[in-house]
């Protein structure tokens, strides 16, 4: 029996046209395995409506065709159900797709759907909002708000906002309570990660896993403008957890108290929240289509030839990202330093 798939496409996510995607799906999807329909979203929240209808109709797979916002909207509508999430990444960050090693090449992403390897993975909840990559507060959320207001997408816009706003942002003091007790921190930002990155290969939690039933909590201590470029480069180099400005631990549930209400974010979407913020992980709460090759790499770390090839590819990707992002980070930092007479 064929599986039923519903593709939910956000025509305005990301920075590229999606005009040719329906034809690409028709040409690439294995029609001996699947019957499919494609729906275009028309307004905020429409992706969620379509996903809920598909889930209630017993559709096997719902595929989010868009960026992290579309992915979150679709995914949160099918948690704790037998309907699986697929992703064709078309956004500006594509954090969840990158963590799952879903190819950025659209044809290859559809081929991953054809293989249809489905796993039960974790997701998080912050103040009642499901998230699948990260949630956070402090500068983390402040920049998400500024980024959402910027209109222009992409990694350079994000880095620009980090450097521009970082000069003026004042760290706060937070009280964190988990299963092991309560601690107070003065922090530039606090991020709770179910997956490893924000998007654009910016790894806030390089060791995070969607399979361990735990979130990685990242506490970034205050730093000055001269340290900002190195912290940003560490993020793209998967070495942020080695920075002296970072404290990190894992937990299943976390309660955070702060002095006043403010903005938080979930998967990059900013929202206002109160002084008290509760975050928890829902273990194996959502089914997702994963990259089977990435899976094999995790299961067979001693296959040296495969590991070496994967490592070589990863080094090339990281080298390219660092080269591109680092040049812009350092250039922007120098401009800010001159303006501040540093």
C-alpha positions as CSV (number, residue, x, y, z in Angstrom):
1,X,0.0,0.0,0.0
2,X,1.3,3.5,-0.9
3,X,2.0,6.0,1.8
4,X,0.2,9.3,1.7
5,X,2.3,12.5,1.8
6,X,1.2,16.1,2.1
7,X,3.7,18.8,1.1
8,X,3.1,22.1,2.8
9,X,5.0,24.9,1.0
10,X,5.6,28.4,2.2
11,X,6.0,30.5,-1.0
12,X,7.7,33.4,0.8
13,X,10.1,31.7,3.1
14,X,13.9,32.1,2.6
15,X,15.5,34.1,-0.2
16,X,14.9,32.0,-3.3
17,X,12.0,31.3,-5.6
18,X,10.0,28.1,-5.2
19,X,8.2,28.2,-8.5
20,X,9.9,25.1,-9.8
21,X,9.6,23.0,-6.7
22,X,6.2,21.3,-7.4
23,X,7.6,20.1,-10.8
24,X,10.8,18.9,-9.0
25,X,8.7,16.9,-6.5
26,X,6.6,15.4,-9.3
27,X,9.8,14.4,-11.2
28,X,11.8,13.1,-8.2
29,X,9.3,11.6,-5.7
30,X,8.9,7.8,-6.0
31,X,5.3,7.4,-7.1
32,X,5.4,3.7,-6.6
33,X,5.8,4.3,-2.9
34,X,3.7,7.5,-2.4
35,X,0.6,9.3,-3.2
36,X,1.0,13.0,-2.6
37,X,-0.7,16.4,-2.6
38,X,0.9,19.9,-2.5
39,X,-0.6,22.8,-0.6
40,X,0.6,26.4,-0.6
41,X,0.3,28.5,2.6
42,X,-1.6,31.7,2.3
43,X,-1.2,33.4,5.7
44,X,0.5,32.9,9.1
45,X,-0.8,29.8,10.8
46,X,-2.1,28.3,7.6
47,X,0.7,25.6,7.6
48,X,-0.5,24.5,11.0
49,X,-4.1,24.2,9.8
50,X,-3.1,22.1,6.9
51,X,-0.9,19.9,9.0
52,X,-3.6,19.3,11.6
53,X,-6.1,18.3,8.9
54,X,-3.6,15.9,7.3
55,X,-2.8,14.3,10.7
56,X,-6.5,13.9,11.5
57,X,-7.0,12.3,8.0
58,X,-4.3,9.7,8.8
59,X,-1.7,11.1,6.3
60,X,1.6,9.2,6.9
61,X,4.0,12.1,6.2
62,X,3.7,15.8,6.2
63,X,6.6,17.6,4.5
64,X,7.5,21.2,5.4
65,X,8.8,23.0,2.3
66,X,10.3,26.2,3.8
67,X,12.5,27.6,6.5
68,X,12.6,27.0,10.3
69,X,9.4,28.9,10.9
70,X,7.5,26.7,8.5
71,X,9.1,23.6,9.9
72,X,8.1,24.6,13.5
73,X,4.6,25.4,12.5
74,X,4.1,22.0,10.8
75,X,6.0,20.0,13.3
76,X,4.2,21.4,16.4
77,X,0.9,20.3,14.7
78,X,1.8,16.7,14.5
79,X,3.7,16.0,17.8
80,X,2.5,12.9,19.7
81,X,1.0,11.4,16.6
82,X,1.9,8.7,14.0
83,X,2.3,11.3,11.3
84,X,6.0,11.9,10.5
85,X,7.7,15.1,9.6
86,X,9.7,15.5,6.4
87,X,11.7,18.6,5.4
88,X,12.7,20.2,2.1
89,X,14.8,23.0,3.4
90,X,14.1,26.4,1.6
91,X,14.7,28.9,4.4
92,X,17.5,31.3,5.3
93,X,18.8,29.3,8.2
94,X,17.4,25.7,7.9
95,X,18.6,24.8,11.4
96,X,16.7,21.6,12.0
97,X,17.4,20.3,8.4
98,X,21.1,21.0,8.9
99,X,21.2,19.2,12.2
100,X,19.5,16.2,10.7
101,X,22.0,16.4,7.7
102,X,19.1,16.8,5.3
103,X,20.8,18.0,2.0
104,X,20.3,21.6,1.1
105,X,20.1,20.4,-2.5
106,X,16.3,20.1,-3.0
107,X,16.4,17.1,-5.3
108,X,18.6,15.2,-2.8
109,X,16.3,16.2,0.0
110,X,13.4,14.6,-1.9
111,X,15.5,11.5,-2.4
112,X,15.9,11.3,1.4
113,X,12.1,11.3,1.5
114,X,12.0,8.4,-1.0
115,X,14.2,6.3,1.3
116,X,11.8,7.2,4.1
117,X,13.7,6.2,7.2
118,X,11.6,7.4,10.1
119,X,12.8,7.8,13.7
120,X,11.2,9.0,16.9
121,X,13.0,12.1,18.1
122,X,12.8,14.6,21.0
123,X,11.4,18.1,21.0
124,X,11.2,20.8,23.6
125,X,8.5,23.0,25.1
126,X,9.1,26.5,26.4
127,X,6.2,28.4,28.0
128,X,3.8,26.1,26.1
129,X,5.5,26.7,22.7
130,X,7.0,23.5,21.1
131,X,10.5,24.0,19.7
132,X,12.7,21.6,17.8
133,X,16.1,23.3,17.6
134,X,16.6,25.9,20.3
135,X,14.9,28.3,22.6
136,X,16.5,31.1,24.6
137,X,16.5,34.4,26.3
138,X,18.7,37.3,26.9
139,X,20.7,38.5,23.9
140,X,19.7,35.3,22.1
141,X,16.1,36.3,22.1
142,X,16.8,40.1,21.7
143,X,18.7,39.4,18.4
144,X,15.9,37.1,17.2
145,X,13.5,40.0,17.7
146,X,15.8,42.4,15.8
147,X,16.4,39.9,13.1
148,X,12.6,39.4,12.6
149,X,12.2,43.1,12.3
150,X,15.1,43.5,9.9
151,X,13.1,42.3,6.8
152,X,16.3,41.1,5.2
153,X,17.3,37.4,5.9
154,X,20.5,35.4,5.8
155,X,23.6,34.9,7.9
156,X,25.2,38.3,7.2
157,X,22.1,40.1,8.5
158,X,22.2,38.0,11.6
159,X,25.9,38.6,12.3
160,X,25.4,42.3,11.6
161,X,22.6,42.5,14.2
162,X,24.7,40.6,16.7
163,X,27.5,43.1,16.4
164,X,25.3,46.2,16.2
165,X,23.1,45.4,19.1
166,X,25.8,43.7,21.2
167,X,27.4,47.0,21.9
168,X,24.3,48.3,23.7
169,X,22.9,45.1,25.3
170,X,23.2,44.8,29.1
171,X,23.5,41.2,30.6
172,X,21.0,40.1,33.2
173,X,21.1,37.8,36.2
174,X,19.2,34.6,36.0
175,X,18.3,31.9,38.5
176,X,18.3,28.4,37.0
177,X,16.8,25.4,38.7
178,X,17.1,21.8,37.3
179,X,17.0,18.3,38.7
180,X,20.4,18.9,40.4
181,X,19.6,22.2,42.2
182,X,19.6,25.9,41.8
183,X,22.3,28.3,40.5
184,X,22.5,32.0,39.7
185,X,24.4,33.3,36.7
186,X,25.0,36.7,35.2
187,X,24.6,35.9,31.5
188,X,24.7,37.6,28.1
189,X,22.4,34.8,26.9
190,X,20.9,31.5,27.9
191,X,20.1,29.0,25.2
192,X,18.4,25.6,25.6
193,X,19.1,23.3,22.7
194,X,17.4,20.2,21.5
195,X,19.4,20.3,18.3
196,X,22.9,21.6,17.7
197,X,22.5,24.8,15.8
198,X,20.6,28.0,15.2
199,X,20.9,27.6,11.4
200,X,23.4,28.6,8.8
201,X,25.8,26.2,10.5
202,X,26.1,28.4,13.6
203,X,26.5,25.7,16.3
204,X,25.3,27.0,19.7
205,X,25.4,23.5,21.1
206,X,27.8,21.3,19.2
207,X,27.1,18.2,21.4
208,X,23.3,18.4,21.4
209,X,21.3,15.3,20.4
210,X,17.7,14.8,19.5
211,X,17.9,11.2,20.8
212,X,19.0,11.5,24.4
213,X,15.9,12.9,26.1
214,X,17.9,15.9,27.4
215,X,18.4,19.6,26.4
216,X,21.8,21.2,26.3
217,X,21.8,24.4,28.4
218,X,24.3,27.0,27.2
219,X,25.1,30.0,29.4
220,X,27.2,32.7,27.7
221,X,28.9,35.0,30.1
222,X,29.4,38.7,29.3
223,X,32.1,39.6,26.9
224,X,33.5,42.7,25.3
225,X,33.4,43.8,21.6
226,X,37.0,42.7,21.0
227,X,36.0,39.1,22.0
228,X,32.9,39.0,19.8
229,X,34.6,37.9,16.5
230,X,36.3,34.9,18.1
231,X,33.0,33.8,19.8
232,X,31.2,34.1,16.5
233,X,33.9,32.1,14.7
234,X,33.8,29.4,17.4
235,X,30.1,29.1,16.7
236,X,30.7,28.4,13.0
237,X,33.7,26.1,13.9
238,X,31.7,23.9,16.3
239,X,34.0,24.8,19.1
240,X,31.8,27.2,21.1
241,X,31.5,24.7,24.0
242,X,35.3,25.0,24.4
243,X,35.2,28.8,24.9
244,X,36.0,30.2,28.4
245,X,32.9,32.4,28.1
246,X,30.6,29.3,27.9
247,X,29.1,27.2,30.7
248,X,27.0,24.2,29.6
249,X,25.1,21.3,31.2
250,X,22.3,18.9,30.3
251,X,18.9,18.4,31.9
252,X,15.4,17.3,31.2
253,X,13.5,20.1,32.8
254,X,14.6,23.7,33.6
255,X,13.0,26.6,35.5
256,X,14.5,30.0,34.9
257,X,13.6,33.1,37.0
258,X,14.6,36.6,35.9
259,X,13.9,40.0,37.4
260,X,11.3,41.2,34.9
261,X,9.3,39.9,31.9
262,X,10.9,40.1,28.4
263,X,11.3,38.5,25.1
264,X,12.2,34.8,24.6
265,X,12.5,32.9,21.3
266,X,11.6,29.4,20.2
267,X,13.3,28.3,16.9
268,X,14.1,31.9,16.2
269,X,10.5,33.2,16.6
270,X,10.4,35.9,19.4
271,X,7.6,36.1,21.9
272,X,7.0,37.9,25.2
273,X,7.2,35.9,28.4
274,X,7.1,36.5,32.2
275,X,9.7,36.5,34.9
276,X,9.4,32.7,35.2
277,X,10.2,30.5,32.2
278,X,9.7,26.7,32.2
279,X,11.4,24.5,29.6
280,X,11.3,20.7,29.2
281,X,12.1,18.0,26.7
282,X,9.5,15.6,25.4
283,X,11.4,12.4,24.7
284,X,10.7,10.7,21.4
285,X,7.6,12.9,21.0
286,X,7.7,13.3,17.2
287,X,8.5,11.1,14.2
288,X,10.8,12.6,11.6
289,X,12.3,11.4,8.3
290,X,16.1,11.4,8.8
291,X,19.1,11.0,6.6
292,X,20.0,7.3,6.6
293,X,23.6,7.9,5.7
294,X,24.0,10.3,8.7
295,X,22.4,7.5,10.8
296,X,24.9,4.9,9.6
297,X,27.7,7.2,10.5
298,X,26.4,7.5,14.1
299,X,25.9,3.7,14.4
300,X,29.2,2.7,12.8
301,X,31.9,5.1,14.0
302,X,34.7,2.5,13.4
303,X,34.2,2.3,9.7
304,X,37.3,4.4,9.0
305,X,36.9,4.9,5.3
306,X,33.3,6.2,5.6
307,X,34.2,8.3,8.6
308,X,37.2,9.8,6.8
309,X,35.1,10.7,3.8
310,X,32.4,12.3,6.0
311,X,35.1,14.2,8.0
312,X,36.7,15.5,4.8
313,X,33.3,16.8,3.5
314,X,32.5,18.4,6.9
315,X,35.9,20.1,7.0
316,X,35.3,21.6,3.5
317,X,31.8,22.8,4.6
318,X,33.1,24.3,7.8
319,X,36.1,25.9,6.1
320,X,33.9,27.5,3.5
321,X,31.5,28.8,6.2
322,X,34.3,30.1,8.4
323,X,36.0,31.8,5.5
324,X,32.8,33.6,4.4
325,X,31.4,34.4,7.8
326,X,34.7,35.2,9.4
327,X,35.5,37.9,6.9
328,X,32.2,39.6,7.4
329,X,32.4,39.3,11.2
330,X,35.8,40.8,11.5
331,X,35.0,43.6,9.0
332,X,31.9,44.5,10.9
333,X,33.7,44.4,14.2
334,X,36.4,46.8,12.9
335,X,33.8,49.2,11.8
336,X,32.2,49.1,15.2
337,X,35.5,49.5,16.9
338,X,36.3,52.6,14.9
339,X,32.9,54.1,15.7
340,X,33.5,53.5,19.4
341,X,37.1,54.7,19.2
342,X,38.3,51.4,20.6
